[in-house]
Amino acid sequence: MSEPNNLTTVGAVIDVLGGNTVVQRATGVNTSQTVSQWRIRNLMPARLYNFMISGVQKRNCSAPKSLWGVVEGEWGDADDVAH
């Protein structure tokens, strides 16, 4: 199996999943305009991370959690920054 294609933008994730209309229908959001707004903001709802990343991985791709606003790391890392 080849290396995963690393997607670095929300637009790339949406495109690999089939475009605005396909993503809108699959995620259950009201309109494809909502998906367009994700592209503009370069941020998708964190609640959709697990669902969408499974589709991304099925297409032999990967994407950082930050595209969904999901913070990576552990709580202790934040304590180190605060002091």
N, C-alpha and C positions, 0 to 999 in steps of 0.2 A: 504494500500500500504506500502511496506517495505521501509526502509531508502535507499537513493541512495548509490551506490557503488562509493566511491571517488577514481578516477583515479589520480595517482600522477606522471606518466611519459608519454612522448609522445608515447612510445611503447605500453603502456596500452590503450591509446586512439585509436591508429591505430588498435590494436587487437580487441577491442570491436566493432569497426566499420566494421570489416571484413577482415583486413589485408592490406598489401601494395597494391596489385592489385586493390582491391575494392576501397580503398581510392584514389588511383591514378585516376581511371576512374571517380569516383564521383566528385572529385575536379577539374578534367580537366588538371592536370599537365602532362607534356610530358611523363614521364616514372615512373615505380615503383621504379627505382633507386633514383629518387628525394625524394620519400617517405622514402626510406632507409636512406637517408642523414638526414632527419628530426629526425629519431630515433637516429642516431649517435650524432647529435647536441643537442638532447632533446629540440627541438624548431621547431614549425610550423609557417607558415606565418600568421601574424595578420589578413590579409585580409580574411582568411578562418574561423576566429573564429565563427562568427554567424552561418554560414552554418554547421560547424562541431559540434559545441556544441548542436545544435538542434538534431543531430543524437545521440550524447552521452546521452542527456536527454531522448530521446525516448526509450533508453535501460536502463532506471532507474539508470543512472550513473551521476556523476558530475566530473568536472575537473577544476583546477584553470586557470584563464585567463593567468597567467604567462607562461603556456606551449605554448601559441601563441605569447608571447612577449608583451601582453597587460598589461599596467601599471594600477594598481588599486589605488583608492584614489581620492582625489580632488586636484586641483591646489594649493589651500591654504596650503596644507600639504607640498608642495615643498618649498614654501616661508619660512616656519618655519625651514627647514633644511638649507637653504641658509644663514641664519643670525646667 
